[in-house]
Amino acid sequence: MTKDQGLAAVDEIESLIEGFGSPDEQALRRLKSLVSSLRYSSRNDGYFREKLGSLEVWADIGFSTRKLAKYSGGARQVRTFALSECMMLRRLIREWPDRR
């Protein structure tokens, strides 16, 4: 995966995060698929993989009304946490070599 492809994957993940607040299995599956693609491209970067894992956790919460109920800020709070992970992923991807 190239830098541009990685950044495009993060863009799509961010658009899926906007749907947090109600169950959406299709969006959750797509988000996890994108995370899996990024994980495969991360080589052995443990910090990058940790951020991807956190993002998956936030997605599981964001697309579950039951899990969201545990957060006083609801979907907005969880969305903020997930977007923060995306921001860090984007910074890390920009440090990738030009060809992957």
mmCIF file as gemmi writes it, N, C-alpha and C atoms, coordinates in Angstrom:
data_model
loop_
_atom_site.group_PDB
_atom_site.id
_atom_site.type_symbol
_atom_site.label_atom_id
_atom_site.label_alt_id
_atom_site.label_comp_id
_atom_site.label_asym_id
_atom_site.label_entity_id
_atom_site.label_seq_id
_atom_site.pdbx_PDB_ins_code
_atom_site.Cartn_x
_atom_site.Cartn_y
_atom_site.Cartn_z
_atom_site.occupancy
_atom_site.B_iso_or_equiv
_atom_site.pdbx_formal_charge
_atom_site.auth_seq_id
_atom_site.auth_asym_id
_atom_site.pdbx_PDB_model_num
ATOM 1 N N . MET Axp A 1 ? 0.85 -1.173 0 1 0 ? 1 A 1
ATOM 2 C CA . MET Axp A 1 ? 0 0 0 1 0 ? 1 A 1
ATOM 3 C C . MET Axp A 1 ? 0.897 1.238 0 1 0 ? 1 A 1
ATOM 4 N N . THR Axp A 2 ? 0.59 2.181 -0.867 1 0 ? 2 A 1
ATOM 5 C CA . THR Axp A 2 ? 1.349 3.426 -0.94 1 0 ? 2 A 1
ATOM 6 C C . THR Axp A 2 ? 0.829 4.414 0.105 1 0 ? 2 A 1
ATOM 7 N N . LYS Axp A 3 ? 1.57 5.501 0.266 1 0 ? 3 A 1
ATOM 8 C CA . LYS Axp A 3 ? 1.122 6.567 1.164 1 0 ? 3 A 1
ATOM 9 C C . LYS Axp A 3 ? -0.264 7.057 0.76 1 0 ? 3 A 1
ATOM 10 N N . ASP Axp A 4 ? -0.439 7.316 -0.537 1 0 ? 4 A 1
ATOM 11 C CA . ASP Axp A 4 ? -1.719 7.845 -1.017 1 0 ? 4 A 1
ATOM 12 C C . ASP Axp A 4 ? -2.867 6.871 -0.74 1 0 ? 4 A 1
ATOM 13 N N . GLN Axp A 5 ? -2.613 5.589 -0.943 1 0 ? 5 A 1
ATOM 14 C CA . GLN Axp A 5 ? -3.646 4.587 -0.662 1 0 ? 5 A 1
ATOM 15 C C . GLN Axp A 5 ? -3.946 4.53 0.834 1 0 ? 5 A 1
ATOM 16 N N . GLY Axp A 6 ? -2.911 4.618 1.662 1 0 ? 6 A 1
ATOM 17 C CA . GLY Axp A 6 ? -3.107 4.619 3.102 1 0 ? 6 A 1
ATOM 18 C C . GLY Axp A 6 ? -3.915 5.817 3.559 1 0 ? 6 A 1
ATOM 19 N N . LEU Axp A 7 ? -3.58 6.987 3.023 1 0 ? 7 A 1
ATOM 20 C CA . LEU Axp A 7 ? -4.314 8.198 3.384 1 0 ? 7 A 1
ATOM 21 C C . LEU Axp A 7 ? -5.758 8.133 2.887 1 0 ? 7 A 1
ATOM 22 N N . ALA Axp A 8 ? -5.963 7.543 1.718 1 0 ? 8 A 1
ATOM 23 C CA . ALA Axp A 8 ? -7.331 7.382 1.201 1 0 ? 8 A 1
ATOM 24 C C . ALA Axp A 8 ? -8.138 6.44 2.097 1 0 ? 8 A 1
ATOM 25 N N . ALA Axp A 9 ? -7.489 5.399 2.613 1 0 ? 9 A 1
ATOM 26 C CA . ALA Axp A 9 ? -8.17 4.472 3.529 1 0 ? 9 A 1
ATOM 27 C C . ALA Axp A 9 ? -8.589 5.205 4.802 1 0 ? 9 A 1
ATOM 28 N N . VAL Axp A 10 ? -7.709 6.057 5.325 1 0 ? 10 A 1
ATOM 29 C CA . VAL Axp A 10 ? -8.047 6.824 6.526 1 0 ? 10 A 1
ATOM 30 C C . VAL Axp A 10 ? -9.189 7.798 6.226 1 0 ? 10 A 1
ATOM 31 N N . ASP Axp A 11 ? -9.184 8.403 5.042 1 0 ? 11 A 1
ATOM 32 C CA . ASP Axp A 11 ? -10.294 9.287 4.65 1 0 ? 11 A 1
ATOM 33 C C . ASP Axp A 11 ? -11.62 8.534 4.69 1 0 ? 11 A 1
ATOM 34 N N . GLU Axp A 12 ? -11.622 7.324 4.135 1 0 ? 12 A 1
ATOM 35 C CA . GLU Axp A 12 ? -12.854 6.535 4.116 1 0 ? 12 A 1
ATOM 36 C C . GLU Axp A 12 ? -13.263 6.127 5.528 1 0 ? 12 A 1
ATOM 37 N N . ILE Axp A 13 ? -12.302 5.764 6.354 1 0 ? 13 A 1
ATOM 38 C CA . ILE Axp A 13 ? -12.599 5.417 7.747 1 0 ? 13 A 1
ATOM 39 C C . ILE Axp A 13 ? -13.251 6.604 8.444 1 0 ? 13 A 1
ATOM 40 N N . GLU Axp A 14 ? -12.709 7.798 8.233 1 0 ? 14 A 1
ATOM 41 C CA . GLU Axp A 14 ? -13.277 8.992 8.857 1 0 ? 14 A 1
ATOM 42 C C . GLU Axp A 14 ? -14.716 9.228 8.414 1 0 ? 14 A 1
ATOM 43 N N . SER Axp A 15 ? -15.002 8.97 7.152 1 0 ? 15 A 1
ATOM 44 C CA . SER Axp A 15 ? -16.387 9.149 6.687 1 0 ? 15 A 1
ATOM 45 C C . SER Axp A 15 ? -17.311 8.113 7.322 1 0 ? 15 A 1
ATOM 46 N N . LEU Axp A 16 ? -16.814 6.903 7.547 1 0 ? 16 A 1
ATOM 47 C CA . LEU Axp A 16 ? -17.622 5.872 8.205 1 0 ? 16 A 1
ATOM 48 C C . LEU Axp A 16 ? -17.868 6.225 9.67 1 0 ? 16 A 1
ATOM 49 N N . ILE Axp A 17 ? -16.898 6.847 10.311 1 0 ? 17 A 1
ATOM 50 C CA . ILE Axp A 17 ? -17.019 7.242 11.713 1 0 ? 17 A 1
ATOM 51 C C . ILE Axp A 17 ? -18.17 8.228 11.9 1 0 ? 17 A 1
ATOM 52 N N . GLU Axp A 18 ? -18.454 9.013 10.871 1 0 ? 18 A 1
ATOM 53 C CA . GLU Axp A 18 ? -19.565 9.968 10.962 1 0 ? 18 A 1
ATOM 54 C C . GLU Axp A 18 ? -20.895 9.264 11.227 1 0 ? 18 A 1
ATOM 55 N N . GLY Axp A 19 ? -20.969 7.976 10.919 1 0 ? 19 A 1
ATOM 56 C CA . GLY Axp A 19 ? -22.195 7.205 11.136 1 0 ? 19 A 1
ATOM 57 C C . GLY Axp A 19 ? -22.354 6.658 12.54 1 0 ? 19 A 1
ATOM 58 N N . PHE Axp A 20 ? -21.394 6.926 13.422 1 0 ? 20 A 1
ATOM 59 C CA . PHE Axp A 20 ? -21.503 6.442 14.805 1 0 ? 20 A 1
ATOM 60 C C . PHE Axp A 20 ? -22.815 6.936 15.419 1 0 ? 20 A 1
ATOM 61 N N . GLY Axp A 21 ? -23.41 6.089 16.236 1 0 ? 21 A 1
ATOM 62 C CA . GLY Axp A 21 ? -24.623 6.472 16.949 1 0 ? 21 A 1
ATOM 63 C C . GLY Axp A 21 ? -25.753 5.492 16.77 1 0 ? 21 A 1
ATOM 64 N N . SER Axp A 22 ? -25.65 4.681 15.751 1 0 ? 22 A 1
ATOM 65 C CA . SER Axp A 22 ? -26.666 3.648 15.543 1 0 ? 22 A 1
ATOM 66 C C . SER Axp A 22 ? -25.996 2.43 14.911 1 0 ? 22 A 1
ATOM 67 N N . PRO Axp A 23 ? -26.584 1.266 15.109 1 0 ? 23 A 1
ATOM 68 C CA . PRO Axp A 23 ? -25.987 0.049 14.544 1 0 ? 23 A 1
ATOM 69 C C . PRO Axp A 23 ? -25.918 0.113 13.014 1 0 ? 23 A 1
ATOM 70 N N . ASP Axp A 24 ? -24.791 -0.278 12.467 1 0 ? 24 A 1
ATOM 71 C CA . ASP Axp A 24 ? -24.603 -0.342 11.018 1 0 ? 24 A 1
ATOM 72 C C . ASP Axp A 24 ? -23.54 -1.407 10.747 1 0 ? 24 A 1
ATOM 73 N N . GLU Axp A 25 ? -23.987 -2.63 10.606 1 0 ? 25 A 1
ATOM 74 C CA . GLU Axp A 25 ? -23.058 -3.753 10.417 1 0 ? 25 A 1
ATOM 75 C C . GLU Axp A 25 ? -22.233 -3.616 9.145 1 0 ? 25 A 1
ATOM 76 N N . GLN Axp A 26 ? -22.842 -3.101 8.091 1 0 ? 26 A 1
ATOM 77 C CA . GLN Axp A 26 ? -22.121 -2.953 6.829 1 0 ? 26 A 1
ATOM 78 C C . GLN Axp A 26 ? -20.978 -1.945 6.989 1 0 ? 26 A 1
ATOM 79 N N . ALA Axp A 27 ? -21.246 -0.823 7.627 1 0 ? 27 A 1
ATOM 80 C CA . ALA Axp A 27 ? -20.197 0.184 7.843 1 0 ? 27 A 1
ATOM 81 C C . ALA Axp A 27 ? -19.105 -0.367 8.758 1 0 ? 27 A 1
ATOM 82 N N . LEU Axp A 28 ? -19.501 -1.103 9.793 1 0 ? 28 A 1
ATOM 83 C CA . LEU Axp A 28 ? -18.522 -1.691 10.709 1 0 ? 28 A 1
ATOM 84 C C . LEU Axp A 28 ? -17.625 -2.687 9.976 1 0 ? 28 A 1
ATOM 85 N N . ARG Axp A 29 ? -18.218 -3.536 9.134 1 0 ? 29 A 1
ATOM 86 C CA . ARG Axp A 29 ? -17.425 -4.492 8.36 1 0 ? 29 A 1
ATOM 87 C C . ARG Axp A 29 ? -16.452 -3.772 7.414 1 0 ? 29 A 1
ATOM 88 N N . ARG Axp A 30 ? -16.931 -2.727 6.764 1 0 ? 30 A 1
ATOM 89 C CA . ARG Axp A 30 ? -16.064 -1.977 5.838 1 0 ? 30 A 1
ATOM 90 C C . ARG Axp A 30 ? -14.916 -1.32 6.594 1 0 ? 30 A 1
ATOM 91 N N . LEU Axp A 31 ? -15.217 -0.708 7.738 1 0 ? 31 A 1
ATOM 92 C CA . LEU Axp A 31 ? -14.182 -0.076 8.543 1 0 ? 31 A 1
ATOM 93 C C . LEU Axp A 31 ? -13.137 -1.103 8.967 1 0 ? 31 A 1
ATOM 94 N N . LYS Axp A 32 ? -13.583 -2.252 9.42 1 0 ? 32 A 1
ATOM 95 C CA . LYS Axp A 32 ? -12.644 -3.293 9.848 1 0 ? 32 A 1
ATOM 96 C C . LYS Axp A 32 ? -11.824 -3.828 8.676 1 0 ? 32 A 1
ATOM 97 N N . SER Axp A 33 ? -12.413 -3.87 7.503 1 0 ? 33 A 1
ATOM 98 C CA . SER Axp A 33 ? -11.682 -4.289 6.31 1 0 ? 33 A 1
ATOM 99 C C . SER Axp A 33 ? -10.575 -3.287 5.982 1 0 ? 33 A 1
ATOM 100 N N . LEU Axp A 34 ? -10.884 -2.011 6.074 1 0 ? 34 A 1
ATOM 101 C CA . LEU Axp A 34 ? -9.878 -0.984 5.828 1 0 ? 34 A 1
ATOM 102 C C . LEU Axp A 34 ? -8.765 -1.047 6.872 1 0 ? 34 A 1
ATOM 103 N N . VAL Axp A 35 ? -9.143 -1.267 8.131 1 0 ? 35 A 1
ATOM 104 C CA . VAL Axp A 35 ? -8.153 -1.395 9.2 1 0 ? 35 A 1
ATOM 105 C C . VAL Axp A 35 ? -7.245 -2.599 8.926 1 0 ? 35 A 1
ATOM 106 N N . SER Axp A 36 ? -7.84 -3.68 8.482 1 0 ? 36 A 1
ATOM 107 C CA . SER Axp A 36 ? -7.066 -4.88 8.176 1 0 ? 36 A 1
ATOM 108 C C . SER Axp A 36 ? -6.056 -4.605 7.046 1 0 ? 36 A 1
ATOM 109 N N . SER Axp A 37 ? -6.488 -3.889 6.034 1 0 ? 37 A 1
ATOM 110 C CA . SER Axp A 37 ? -5.582 -3.538 4.932 1 0 ? 37 A 1
ATOM 111 C C . SER Axp A 37 ? -4.432 -2.675 5.428 1 0 ? 37 A 1
ATOM 112 N N . LEU Axp A 38 ? -4.746 -1.72 6.281 1 0 ? 38 A 1
ATOM 113 C CA . LEU Axp A 38 ? -3.698 -0.863 6.841 1 0 ? 38 A 1
ATOM 114 C C . LEU Axp A 38 ? -2.758 -1.659 7.738 1 0 ? 38 A 1
ATOM 115 N N . ARG Axp A 39 ? -3.333 -2.574 8.507 1 0 ? 39 A 1
ATOM 116 C CA . ARG Axp A 39 ? -2.502 -3.395 9.41 1 0 ? 39 A 1
ATOM 117 C C . ARG Axp A 39 ? -1.503 -4.214 8.597 1 0 ? 39 A 1
ATOM 118 N N . TYR Axp A 40 ? -1.963 -4.773 7.503 1 0 ? 40 A 1
ATOM 119 C CA . TYR Axp A 40 ? -1.091 -5.571 6.64 1 0 ? 40 A 1
ATOM 120 C C . TYR Axp A 40 ? 0.048 -4.711 6.078 1 0 ? 40 A 1
ATOM 121 N N . SER Axp A 41 ? -0.244 -3.446 5.814 1 0 ? 41 A 1
ATOM 122 C CA . SER Axp A 41 ? 0.748 -2.548 5.234 1 0 ? 41 A 1
ATOM 123 C C . SER Axp A 41 ? 1.693 -1.928 6.246 1 0 ? 41 A 1
ATOM 124 N N . SER Axp A 42 ? 1.412 -2.127 7.518 1 0 ? 42 A 1
ATOM 125 C CA . SER Axp A 42 ? 2.189 -1.434 8.549 1 0 ? 42 A 1
ATOM 126 C C . SER Axp A 42 ? 3.528 -2.084 8.849 1 0 ? 42 A 1
ATOM 127 N N . ARG Axp A 43 ? 3.812 -3.202 8.193 1 0 ? 43 A 1
ATOM 128 C CA . ARG Axp A 43 ? 5.025 -3.971 8.468 1 0 ? 43 A 1
ATOM 129 C C . ARG Axp A 43 ? 5.028 -4.366 9.938 1 0 ? 43 A 1
ATOM 130 N N . ASN Axp A 44 ? 6.051 -4.004 10.66 1 0 ? 44 A 1
ATOM 131 C CA . ASN Axp A 44 ? 6.119 -4.391 12.076 1 0 ? 44 A 1
ATOM 132 C C . ASN Axp A 44 ? 6.082 -3.177 12.995 1 0 ? 44 A 1
ATOM 133 N N . ASP Axp A 45 ? 5.362 -2.155 12.604 1 0 ? 45 A 1
ATOM 134 C CA . ASP Axp A 45 ? 5.262 -0.946 13.411 1 0 ? 45 A 1
ATOM 135 C C . ASP Axp A 45 ? 4.216 -1.155 14.504 1 0 ? 45 A 1
ATOM 136 N N . GLY Axp A 46 ? 4.692 -1.455 15.699 1 0 ? 46 A 1
ATOM 137 C CA . GLY Axp A 46 ? 3.8 -1.763 16.813 1 0 ? 46 A 1
ATOM 138 C C . GLY Axp A 46 ? 2.89 -0.622 17.204 1 0 ? 46 A 1
ATOM 139 N N . TYR Axp A 47 ? 3.4 0.605 17.178 1 0 ? 47 A 1
ATOM 140 C CA . TYR Axp A 47 ? 2.576 1.756 17.56 1 0 ? 47 A 1
ATOM 141 C C . TYR Axp A 47 ? 1.439 1.959 16.558 1 0 ? 47 A 1
ATOM 142 N N . PHE Axp A 48 ? 1.754 1.826 15.267 1 0 ? 48 A 1
ATOM 143 C CA . PHE Axp A 48 ? 0.745 1.95 14.221 1 0 ? 48 A 1
ATOM 144 C C . PHE Axp A 48 ? -0.344 0.889 14.418 1 0 ? 48 A 1
ATOM 145 N N . ARG Axp A 49 ? 0.067 -0.329 14.685 1 0 ? 49 A 1
ATOM 146 C CA . ARG Axp A 49 ? -0.884 -1.42 14.91 1 0 ? 49 A 1
ATOM 147 C C . ARG Axp A 49 ? -1.727 -1.177 16.163 1 0 ? 49 A 1
ATOM 148 N N . GLU Axp A 50 ? -1.118 -0.59 17.181 1 0 ? 50 A 1
ATOM 149 C CA . GLU Axp A 50 ? -1.858 -0.254 18.403 1 0 ? 50 A 1
ATOM 150 C C . GLU Axp A 50 ? -2.963 0.761 18.101 1 0 ? 50 A 1
ATOM 151 N N . LYS Axp A 51 ? -2.662 1.754 17.293 1 0 ? 51 A 1
ATOM 152 C CA . LYS Axp A 51 ? -3.655 2.767 16.912 1 0 ? 51 A 1
ATOM 153 C C . LYS Axp A 51 ? -4.784 2.131 16.101 1 0 ? 51 A 1
ATOM 154 N N . LEU Axp A 52 ? -4.424 1.197 15.228 1 0 ? 52 A 1
ATOM 155 C CA . LEU Axp A 52 ? -5.453 0.496 14.454 1 0 ? 52 A 1
ATOM 156 C C . LEU Axp A 52 ? -6.36 -0.321 15.372 1 0 ? 52 A 1
ATOM 157 N N . GLY Axp A 53 ? -5.768 -0.981 16.366 1 0 ? 53 A 1
ATOM 158 C CA . GLY Axp A 53 ? -6.56 -1.75 17.329 1 0 ? 53 A 1
ATOM 159 C C . GLY Axp A 53 ? -7.504 -0.868 18.112 1 0 ? 53 A 1
ATOM 160 N N . SER Axp A 54 ? -7.022 0.287 18.537 1 0 ? 54 A 1
ATOM 161 C CA . SER Axp A 54 ? -7.879 1.23 19.26 1 0 ? 54 A 1
ATOM 162 C C . SER Axp A 54 ? -9.027 1.696 18.382 1 0 ? 54 A 1
ATOM 163 N N . LEU Axp A 55 ? -8.723 1.95 17.128 1 0 ? 55 A 1
ATOM 164 C CA . LEU Axp A 55 ? -9.759 2.393 16.197 1 0 ? 55 A 1
ATOM 165 C C . LEU Axp A 55 ? -10.853 1.338 16.048 1 0 ? 55 A 1
ATOM 166 N N . GLU Axp A 56 ? -10.472 0.069 15.993 1 0 ? 56 A 1
ATOM 167 C CA . GLU Axp A 56 ? -11.463 -1.002 15.908 1 0 ? 56 A 1
ATOM 168 C C . GLU Axp A 56 ? -12.348 -1.039 17.15 1 0 ? 56 A 1
ATOM 169 N N . VAL Axp A 57 ? -11.76 -0.831 18.309 1 0 ? 57 A 1
ATOM 170 C CA . VAL Axp A 57 ? -12.53 -0.807 19.557 1 0 ? 57 A 1
ATOM 171 C C . VAL Axp A 57 ? -13.535 0.341 19.52 1 0 ? 57 A 1
ATOM 172 N N . TRP Axp A 58 ? -13.081 1.533 19.112 1 0 ? 58 A 1
ATOM 173 C CA . TRP Axp A 58 ? -13.999 2.673 19.045 1 0 ? 58 A 1
ATOM 174 C C . TRP Axp A 58 ? -15.104 2.42 18.034 1 0 ? 58 A 1
ATOM 175 N N . ALA Axp A 59 ? -14.796 1.75 16.943 1 0 ? 59 A 1
ATOM 176 C CA . ALA Axp A 59 ? -15.828 1.433 15.952 1 0 ? 59 A 1
ATOM 177 C C . ALA Axp A 59 ? -16.856 0.465 16.529 1 0 ? 59 A 1
ATOM 178 N N . ASP Axp A 60 ? -16.4 -0.536 17.26 1 0 ? 60 A 1
ATOM 179 C CA . ASP Axp A 60 ? -17.337 -1.467 17.894 1 0 ? 60 A 1
ATOM 180 C C . ASP Axp A 60 ? -18.279 -0.721 18.832 1 0 ? 60 A 1
ATOM 181 N N . ILE Axp A 61 ? -17.75 0.249 19.546 1 0 ? 61 A 1
ATOM 182 C CA . ILE Axp A 61 ? -18.572 1.032 20.474 1 0 ? 61 A 1
ATOM 183 C C . ILE Axp A 61 ? -19.48 1.978 19.697 1 0 ? 61 A 1
ATOM 184 N N . GLY Axp A 62 ? -18.921 2.663 18.71 1 0 ? 62 A 1
ATOM 185 C CA . GLY Axp A 62 ? -19.664 3.678 17.964 1 0 ? 62 A 1
ATOM 186 C C . GLY Axp A 62 ? -20.863 3.145 17.209 1 0 ? 62 A 1
ATOM 187 N N . PHE Axp A 63 ? -20.789 1.907 16.781 1 0 ? 63 A 1
ATOM 188 C CA . PHE Axp A 63 ? -21.899 1.316 16.033 1 0 ? 63 A 1
ATOM 189 C C . PHE Axp A 63 ? -22.787 0.431 16.914 1 0 ? 63 A 1
ATOM 190 N N . SER Axp A 64 ? -22.693 0.598 18.238 1 0 ? 64 A 1
ATOM 191 C CA . SER Axp A 64 ? -23.509 -0.172 19.172 1 0 ? 64 A 1
ATOM 192 C C . SER Axp A 64 ? -24.219 0.782 20.14 1 0 ? 64 A 1
ATOM 193 N N . THR Axp A 65 ? -25.523 0.823 20.076 1 0 ? 65 A 1
ATOM 194 C CA . THR Axp A 65 ? -26.261 1.713 20.989 1 0 ? 65 A 1
ATOM 195 C C . THR Axp A 65 ? -26.069 1.287 22.441 1 0 ? 65 A 1
ATOM 196 N N . ARG Axp A 66 ? -25.96 -0.007 22.673 1 0 ? 66 A 1
ATOM 197 C CA . ARG Axp A 66 ? -25.758 -0.499 24.044 1 0 ? 66 A 1
ATOM 198 C C . ARG Axp A 66 ? -24.41 -0.051 24.588 1 0 ? 66 A 1
ATOM 199 N N . LYS Axp A 67 ? -23.358 -0.211 23.81 1 0 ? 67 A 1
ATOM 200 C CA . LYS Axp A 67 ? -22.02 0.186 24.265 1 0 ? 67 A 1
ATOM 201 C C . LYS Axp A 67 ? -21.892 1.704 24.367 1 0 ? 67 A 1
ATOM 202 N N . LEU Axp A 68 ? -22.54 2.427 23.47 1 0 ? 68 A 1
ATOM 203 C CA . LEU Axp A 68 ? -22.49 3.887 23.513 1 0 ? 68 A 1
ATOM 204 C C . LEU Axp A 68 ? -23.127 4.44 24.782 1 0 ? 68 A 1
ATOM 205 N N . ALA Axp A 69 ? -24.1 3.731 25.306 1 0 ? 69 A 1
ATOM 206 C CA . ALA Axp A 69 ? -24.814 4.202 26.501 1 0 ? 69 A 1
ATOM 207 C C . ALA Axp A 69 ? -23.88 4.368 27.697 1 0 ? 69 A 1
ATOM 208 N N . LYS Axp A 70 ? -22.727 3.728 27.672 1 0 ? 70 A 1
ATOM 209 C CA . LYS Axp A 70 ? -21.767 3.826 28.774 1 0 ? 70 A 1
ATOM 210 C C . LYS Axp A 70 ? -20.961 5.123 28.737 1 0 ? 70 A 1
ATOM 211 N N . TYR Axp A 71 ? -21.074 5.885 27.676 1 0 ? 71 A 1
ATOM 212 C CA . TYR Axp A 71 ? -20.321 7.123 27.512 1 0 ? 71 A 1
ATOM 213 C C . TYR Axp A 71 ? -21.261 8.313 27.636 1 0 ? 71 A 1
ATOM 214 N N . SER Axp A 72 ? -20.979 9.193 28.589 1 0 ? 72 A 1
ATOM 215 C CA . SER Axp A 72 ? -21.871 10.327 28.837 1 0 ? 72 A 1
ATOM 216 C C . SER Axp A 72 ? -21.967 11.252 27.625 1 0 ? 72 A 1
ATOM 217 N N . GLY Axp A 73 ? -20.908 11.327 26.839 1 0 ? 73 A 1
ATOM 218 C CA . GLY Axp A 73 ? -20.921 12.169 25.64 1 0 ? 73 A 1
ATOM 219 C C . GLY Axp A 73 ? -21.498 11.473 24.427 1 0 ? 73 A 1
ATOM 220 N N . GLY Axp A 74 ? -21.87 10.209 24.581 1 0 ? 74 A 1
ATOM 221 C CA . GLY Axp A 74 ? -22.494 9.45 23.502 1 0 ? 74 A 1
ATOM 222 C C . GLY Axp A 74 ? -21.632 9.342 22.257 1 0 ? 74 A 1
ATOM 223 N N . ALA Axp A 75 ? -22.317 9.322 21.113 1 0 ? 75 A 1
ATOM 224 C CA . ALA Axp A 75 ? -21.636 9.121 19.837 1 0 ? 75 A 1
ATOM 225 C C . ALA Axp A 75 ? -20.625 10.227 19.551 1 0 ? 75 A 1
ATOM 226 N N . ARG Axp A 76 ? -20.932 11.438 19.964 1 0 ? 76 A 1
ATOM 227 C CA . ARG Axp A 76 ? -20.016 12.555 19.709 1 0 ? 76 A 1
ATOM 228 C C . ARG Axp A 76 ? -18.675 12.332 20.407 1 0 ? 76 A 1
ATOM 229 N N . GLN Axp A 77 ? -18.722 11.881 21.651 1 0 ? 77 A 1
ATOM 230 C CA . GLN Axp A 77 ? -17.498 11.63 22.413 1 0 ? 77 A 1
ATOM 231 C C . GLN Axp A 77 ? -16.682 10.498 21.782 1 0 ? 77 A 1
ATOM 232 N N . VAL Axp A 78 ? -17.349 9.409 21.458 1 0 ? 78 A 1
ATOM 233 C CA . VAL Axp A 78 ? -16.668 8.255 20.863 1 0 ? 78 A 1
ATOM 234 C C . VAL Axp A 78 ? -16.129 8.614 19.477 1 0 ? 78 A 1
ATOM 235 N N . ARG Axp A 79 ? -16.896 9.395 18.724 1 0 ? 79 A 1
ATOM 236 C CA . ARG Axp A 79 ? -16.445 9.847 17.402 1 0 ? 79 A 1
ATOM 237 C C . ARG Axp A 79 ? -15.149 10.666 17.546 1 0 ? 79 A 1
ATOM 238 N N . THR Axp A 80 ? -15.1 11.521 18.56 1 0 ? 80 A 1
ATOM 239 C CA . THR Axp A 80 ? -13.904 12.332 18.806 1 0 ? 80 A 1
ATOM 240 C C . THR Axp A 80 ? -12.696 11.45 19.092 1 0 ? 80 A 1
ATOM 241 N N . PHE Axp A 81 ? -12.883 10.426 19.911 1 0 ? 81 A 1
ATOM 242 C CA . PHE Axp A 81 ? -11.78 9.505 20.214 1 0 ? 81 A 1
ATOM 243 C C . PHE Axp A 81 ? -11.305 8.79 18.95 1 0 ? 81 A 1
ATOM 244 N N . ALA Axp A 82 ? -12.242 8.311 18.148 1 0 ? 82 A 1
ATOM 245 C CA . ALA Axp A 82 ? -11.891 7.58 16.925 1 0 ? 82 A 1
ATOM 246 C C . ALA Axp A 82 ? -11.19 8.495 15.925 1 0 ? 82 A 1
ATOM 247 N N . LEU Axp A 83 ? -11.675 9.722 15.785 1 0 ? 83 A 1
ATOM 248 C CA . LEU Axp A 83 ? -11.045 10.661 14.853 1 0 ? 83 A 1
ATOM 249 C C . LEU Axp A 83 ? -9.647 11.045 15.316 1 0 ? 83 A 1
ATOM 250 N N . SER Axp A 84 ? -9.432 11.047 16.61 1 0 ? 84 A 1
ATOM 251 C CA . SER Axp A 84 ? -8.102 11.306 17.15 1 0 ? 84 A 1
ATOM 252 C C . SER Axp A 84 ? -7.132 10.202 16.721 1 0 ? 84 A 1
ATOM 253 N N . GLU Axp A 85 ? -7.604 8.968 16.757 1 0 ? 85 A 1
ATOM 254 C CA . GLU Axp A 85 ? -6.776 7.843 16.282 1 0 ? 85 A 1
ATOM 255 C C . GLU Axp A 85 ? -6.473 8.001 14.796 1 0 ? 85 A 1
ATOM 256 N N . CYS Axp A 86 ? -7.466 8.43 14.027 1 0 ? 86 A 1
ATOM 257 C CA . CYS Axp A 86 ? -7.262 8.637 12.59 1 0 ? 86 A 1
ATOM 258 C C . CYS Axp A 86 ? -6.226 9.723 12.332 1 0 ? 86 A 1
ATOM 259 N N . MET Axp A 87 ? -6.265 10.772 13.139 1 0 ? 87 A 1
ATOM 260 C CA . MET Axp A 87 ? -5.301 11.853 12.98 1 0 ? 87 A 1
ATOM 261 C C . MET Axp A 87 ? -3.874 11.33 13.186 1 0 ? 87 A 1
ATOM 262 N N . MET Axp A 88 ? -3.701 10.493 14.192 1 0 ? 88 A 1
ATOM 263 C CA . MET Axp A 88 ? -2.375 9.923 14.443 1 0 ? 88 A 1
ATOM 264 C C . MET Axp A 88 ? -1.977 8.964 13.319 1 0 ? 88 A 1
ATOM 265 N N . LEU Axp A 89 ? -2.905 8.15 12.856 1 0 ? 89 A 1
ATOM 266 C CA . LEU Axp A 89 ? -2.607 7.239 11.742 1 0 ? 89 A 1
ATOM 267 C C . LEU Axp A 89 ? -2.154 8.02 10.519 1 0 ? 89 A 1
ATOM 268 N N . ARG Axp A 90 ? -2.835 9.121 10.257 1 0 ? 90 A 1
ATOM 269 C CA . ARG Axp A 90 ? -2.491 9.95 9.106 1 0 ? 90 A 1
ATOM 270 C C . ARG Axp A 90 ? -1.05 10.482 9.246 1 0 ? 90 A 1
ATOM 271 N N . ARG Axp A 91 ? -0.695 10.936 10.427 1 0 ? 91 A 1
ATOM 272 C CA . ARG Axp A 91 ? 0.673 11.424 10.662 1 0 ? 91 A 1
ATOM 273 C C . ARG Axp A 91 ? 1.694 10.315 10.443 1 0 ? 91 A 1
ATOM 274 N N . LEU Axp A 92 ? 1.393 9.125 10.936 1 0 ? 92 A 1
ATOM 275 C CA . LEU Axp A 92 ? 2.317 7.999 10.779 1 0 ? 92 A 1
ATOM 276 C C . LEU Axp A 92 ? 2.445 7.568 9.32 1 0 ? 92 A 1
ATOM 277 N N . ILE Axp A 93 ? 1.336 7.574 8.603 1 0 ? 93 A 1
ATOM 278 C CA . ILE Axp A 93 ? 1.363 7.182 7.187 1 0 ? 93 A 1
ATOM 279 C C . ILE Axp A 93 ? 2.209 8.168 6.384 1 0 ? 93 A 1
ATOM 280 N N . ARG Axp A 94 ? 2.134 9.432 6.715 1 0 ? 94 A 1
ATOM 281 C CA . ARG Axp A 94 ? 2.936 10.432 5.992 1 0 ? 94 A 1
ATOM 282 C C . ARG Axp A 94 ? 4.429 10.185 6.149 1 0 ? 94 A 1
ATOM 283 N N . GLU Axp A 95 ? 4.812 9.426 7.173 1 0 ? 95 A 1
ATOM 284 C CA . GLU Axp A 95 ? 6.228 9.102 7.382 1 0 ? 95 A 1
ATOM 285 C C . GLU Axp A 95 ? 6.659 7.841 6.627 1 0 ? 95 A 1
ATOM 286 N N . TRP Axp A 96 ? 5.713 7.146 5.999 1 0 ? 96 A 1
ATOM 287 C CA . TRP Axp A 96 ? 6.068 5.96 5.233 1 0 ? 96 A 1
ATOM 288 C C . TRP Axp A 96 ? 7.014 6.343 4.092 1 0 ? 96 A 1
ATOM 289 N N . PRO Axp A 97 ? 7.859 5.392 3.687 1 0 ? 97 A 1
ATOM 290 C CA . PRO Axp A 97 ? 8.655 5.629 2.469 1 0 ? 97 A 1
ATOM 291 C C . PRO Axp A 97 ? 7.703 5.801 1.282 1 0 ? 97 A 1
ATOM 292 N N . ASP Axp A 98 ? 8.183 6.418 0.229 1 0 ? 98 A 1
ATOM 293 C CA . ASP Axp A 98 ? 7.315 6.704 -0.914 1 0 ? 98 A 1
ATOM 294 C C . ASP Axp A 98 ? 6.71 5.462 -1.549 1 0 ? 98 A 1
ATOM 295 N N . ARG Axp A 99 ? 7.404 4.351 -1.548 1 0 ? 99 A 1
ATOM 296 C CA . ARG Axp A 99 ? 6.868 3.109 -2.132 1 0 ? 99 A 1
ATOM 297 C C . ARG Axp A 99 ? 6.752 2.056 -1.052 1 0 ? 99 A 1
ATOM 298 N N . ARG Axp A 100 ? 5.612 1.371 -0.999 1 0 ? 100 A 1
ATOM 299 C CA . ARG Axp A 100 ? 5.413 0.272 -0.043 1 0 ? 100 A 1
ATOM 300 C C . ARG Axp A 100 ? 5.011 -0.942 -0.791 1 0 ? 100 A 1
